[in-house]
């Protein structure tokens, strides 16, 4: 079994990355980071190229497997939302906005949100800016409206941008103009901000590398029949691989293979103190261990995607 830097199965990290792109998961870039800190750049690049191919795009991307390539894939693979429940979703979004405000502003706020959201969806930039300028709502309420109005693959990054611009006391007009663009154009306009957002997350996670705090569970939907647990009967478990990973490290990801050369029986304790700073995996909680390992699910796992 090929363990990654933070003790996931390599094939399951690839599956989690691709599933996250298909589902529009806000933390899908975590799995790309896990591949890169494991020094498995070629695996990461192929995972992204396969996701690009499955999205029906061509020609192949020539970008390296970094934030920019991920941002392009995120836009291409983001799931298309069906309009069947558009009215109920809009009602929920209006309620989400108005509930953040004093009761005497409910009607005015709802009218503002509906008008602004409608203008953005019709790409009516002048109209949207006019609605913004005419609003008597408090700036904090306007920023809240913009966060809720954000939708599609760029929504996560637009909300992050709202937080930074509001904190700086900036004018929201520029962001309204971005919301009046199609999703693909939003990504192009926000590419540098999106890449910065991803890079900031990666820097935060890199500072926690090797600690339990950085780990998160492999999504159940990612465990298809081509993955370790997805190909294993529910009668069996691979939990021992994370409890006692040391014997697997000579055949783990490149990062572990490089550091394992420093291991000897005499350096056993120092090795564990350095690379497992919280405590050894065998002493992790069952919840921590089961984020990456556990019972097989071959009986219910979906078919593996067709490989390129």
C-alpha positions in Angstrom: 0.0 0.0 0.0 1.3 3.5 -0.9 1.0 5.8 2.0 1.0 9.6 1.5 2.7 12.2 3.6 -0.2 12.3 6.1 -0.8 8.6 6.0 -3.6 8.3 3.4 -3.7 5.6 0.7 -2.4 7.3 -2.4 -5.2 5.9 -4.6 -7.9 7.2 -2.2 -6.4 10.7 -2.2 -6.5 10.7 -6.1 -10.1 9.6 -5.9 -11.0 12.2 -3.2 -9.5 15.0 -5.4 -11.4 14.0 -8.5 -14.7 13.4 -6.5 -14.2 16.9 -4.9 -13.9 18.5 -8.3 -17.0 16.7 -9.5 -19.0 17.6 -6.4 -17.7 21.2 -6.2 -16.4 20.5 -2.7 -14.9 23.7 -1.2 -11.9 21.8 0.2 -11.1 19.7 -2.9 -7.7 21.5 -3.2 -6.7 19.8 0.1 -6.3 16.5 -1.7 -4.1 18.1 -4.4 -2.0 19.6 -1.7 -1.7 16.1 -0.1 -0.3 14.7 -3.3 2.2 17.6 -3.8 3.5 17.5 -0.2 3.9 13.7 -0.7 6.2 14.6 -3.7 3.9 12.7 -6.1 3.7 15.5 -8.7 3.3 13.1 -11.6 0.4 11.4 -9.9 -1.2 14.8 -9.1 -0.8 15.9 -12.7 -2.4 12.7 -14.1 -5.3 13.0 -11.6 -6.0 16.5 -12.8 -5.6 15.6 -16.5 -8.0 12.7 -16.1 -10.6 15.1 -14.4 -10.1 17.5 -17.3 -10.7 14.7 -19.9 -13.8 13.5 -18.0 -15.2 17.0 -18.1 -15.2 16.8 -21.9 -12.7 19.6 -22.4 -9.9 19.6 -25.0 -7.1 20.1 -25.8 -5.2 18.8 -22.7 -4.0 21.4 -20.2 -0.3 22.1 -20.2 -0.2 23.9 -16.8 1.9 22.4 -13.9 -0.2 20.8 -11.1 -0.5 23.9 -9.0 -3.1 26.5 -7.9 -3.7 27.8 -11.4 -4.4 24.4 -12.9 -6.7 23.5 -10.0 -8.6 26.7 -10.5 -9.2 26.0 -14.2 -10.3 22.4 -13.4 -12.6 23.7 -10.6 -14.4 25.8 -13.2 -14.6 23.1 -15.8 -15.8 20.3 -13.5 -18.1 22.2 -11.3 -21.5 20.5 -11.3 -24.3 22.2 -13.2 -27.2 23.0 -10.9 -30.6 22.0 -12.3 -33.3 24.8 -12.2 -36.0 22.5 -10.9 -36.0 24.0 -7.4 -34.7 27.4 -8.3 -37.7 29.2 -6.7 -37.2 27.3 -3.4 -33.5 28.0 -3.4 -34.1 31.7 -4.0 -36.6 31.8 -1.2 -34.0 30.2 1.1 -31.3 32.6 0.1 -33.6 35.6 0.7 -34.5 34.2 4.1 -30.8 33.6 4.8 -30.0 37.3 4.1 -33.0 39.0 5.8 -32.6 36.9 9.0 -29.2 38.6 9.5 -30.9 42.0 9.8 -33.2 43.9 12.2 -36.9 43.2 11.6 -37.7 46.7 10.3 -35.3 46.2 7.4 -36.8 42.8 6.2 -38.9 44.2 3.4 -36.3 46.7 2.1 -33.5 44.1 2.4 -35.5 41.4 0.6 -36.4 43.8 -2.3 -32.7 44.8 -2.5 -31.5 41.2 -2.6 -34.0 40.1 -5.2 -33.3 43.1 -7.5 -29.5 42.7 -7.2 -29.5 39.0 -7.7 -31.8 39.3 -10.7 -29.5 41.9 -12.3 -26.4 39.8 -11.7 -28.1 36.7 -13.2 -29.0 38.8 -16.3 -25.4 40.2 -16.5 -27.0 43.7 -16.2 -24.0 45.5 -14.8 -25.3 49.1 -15.0 -28.6 48.1 -13.4 -26.8 46.2 -10.6 -24.5 49.1 -9.8 -27.5 51.4 -9.8 -29.3 49.1 -7.3 -26.1 49.1 -5.1 -25.8 52.9 -5.2 -29.5 53.5 -4.4 -29.5 51.1 -1.4 -29.8 52.6 2.1 -28.7 49.4 3.8 -25.7 49.4 6.1 -22.5 48.4 4.4 -22.3 45.3 6.5 -25.7 44.2 5.2 -24.6 44.8 1.6 -21.5 42.7 2.0 -23.7 40.0 3.5 -26.0 40.2 0.5 -23.0 39.8 -1.9 -21.7 36.8 0.0 -25.1 35.1 -0.3 -25.5 36.1 -3.9 -22.2 34.4 -4.9 -22.9 31.2 -6.6 -21.2 28.6 -8.9 -17.6 27.4 -8.7 -16.2 30.9 -7.8 -18.5 31.4 -4.8 -16.0 30.2 -2.2 -13.4 32.7 -3.5 -15.9 35.5 -3.9 -16.9 35.2 -0.3 -13.3 35.2 0.8 -12.8 38.3 -1.2 -15.9 39.9 0.4 -14.3 39.3 3.8 -11.1 41.0 2.9 -12.6 43.9 1.1 -15.2 44.6 3.9 -12.4 44.5 6.5 -10.4 47.0 4.4 -13.5 49.3 4.0 -13.4 49.0 0.2 -16.2 49.8 -2.2 -18.1 46.7 -3.3 -18.8 48.0 -6.8 -16.0 46.0 -8.3 -17.3 42.8 -6.8 -20.8 43.5 -8.1 -19.4 43.7 -11.6 -17.7 40.3 -11.1 -21.1 38.8 -10.0 -22.6 40.1 -13.2 -20.3 37.8 -15.2 -20.9 34.1 -16.2 -19.2 31.6 -14.0 -16.3 30.9 -16.4 -15.6 34.6 -16.7 -15.7 35.0 -12.9 -12.9 32.5 -12.7 -10.8 34.4 -15.2 -11.3 37.7 -13.5 -10.6 36.2 -10.0 -7.8 33.8 -11.1 -5.1 35.6 -9.1 -7.3 35.8 -6.0 -8.3 32.2 -6.3 -4.6 31.1 -6.6 -3.8 33.3 -3.6 -6.6 31.7 -1.6 -5.4 28.2 -2.5 -1.7 29.1 -1.7 -2.7 30.6 1.7 -4.6 27.3 2.6 -1.6 25.3 1.5 0.8 27.3 3.6 -1.5 26.9 6.6 -1.7 23.1 6.1 2.1 22.8 5.4 2.8 24.3 8.8 0.7 21.5 10.3 2.1 18.7 8.2 2.4 15.4 10.2 -0.1 16.5 12.8 -3.5 15.0 13.3 -5.1 18.4 13.1 -4.5 18.7 9.4 -6.1 15.4 8.5 -9.7 15.1 7.3 -11.8 12.1 6.2 -11.7 10.7 2.7 -15.2 11.3 1.4 -17.3 8.1 1.3 -18.4 8.9 -2.3 -14.7 8.8 -3.4 -14.3 5.1 -2.4 -15.0 3.6 -5.8 -14.0 0.0 -6.7 -10.6 1.2 -8.0 -9.6 2.4 -4.5 -8.0 0.4 -1.7 -11.2 0.2 0.5 -13.5 0.3 -2.4 -12.0 -3.0 -3.7 -12.0 -4.7 -0.3 -14.8 -6.7 1.2 -16.6 -5.2 4.2 -15.4 -8.3 6.0 -11.9 -6.9 6.1 -10.2 -3.7 7.3 -6.8 -2.0 6.6 -6.8 -0.1 9.9 -3.5 -1.8 10.8 -1.7 0.1 8.0 -2.2 3.4 9.8 -1.7 2.0 13.3 1.7 0.5 12.4 2.8 2.5 9.2 6.6 2.1 9.8 7.0 -1.1 7.8 5.1 0.4 4.8 7.3 3.6 4.6 10.0 2.0 2.3 7.3 1.6 -0.3 5.3 4.8 0.5 5.2 8.1 -1.4 8.5 9.7 -2.5 8.5 12.0 0.6 8.5 9.1 3.0 11.0 7.1 1.0 13.4 10.0 1.2 13.2 10.4 4.9 13.0 6.7 5.7 16.7 6.4 4.9 17.4 8.1 8.2 15.6 5.4 10.1 17.5 2.8 12.1 16.6 0.8 15.2 18.8 3.2 17.2 16.9 6.3 15.8 13.5 4.8 16.3 12.3 7.2 19.0 13.8 10.3 17.4 12.3 9.4 14.1 8.8 9.1 15.6 9.3 12.4 17.6 10.2 14.2 14.4 7.7 12.9 11.9 4.8 12.1 14.3 4.9 15.2 16.6 1.5 14.6 18.2 2.0 10.9 19.1 2.5 7.7 17.2 -0.4 6.7 14.9 -1.1 3.6 17.0 -2.2 5.9 19.9 -4.4 8.1 17.7 -8.1 8.0 18.4 -10.3 5.6 16.4 -11.8 8.7 14.7 -8.4 10.0 13.6 -7.4 6.6 12.3 -10.6 6.1 10.4 -10.2 9.3 8.5 -7.9 7.3 6.2 -8.3 3.6 6.9 -11.0 1.2 8.0 -13.5 -1.3 6.8 -13.8 -2.2 3.1 -16.9 -1.3 1.1 -16.6 -3.3 -2.1 -20.2 -4.5 -1.9 -21.6 -0.9 -2.2 -18.7 1.0 -3.9 -19.5 2.5 -7.3 -17.6 1.4 -10.4 -14.2 3.0 -10.9 -13.9 5.8 -13.5 -12.5 4.8 -16.9 -8.7 5.5 -16.9 -7.1 7.5 -19.7 
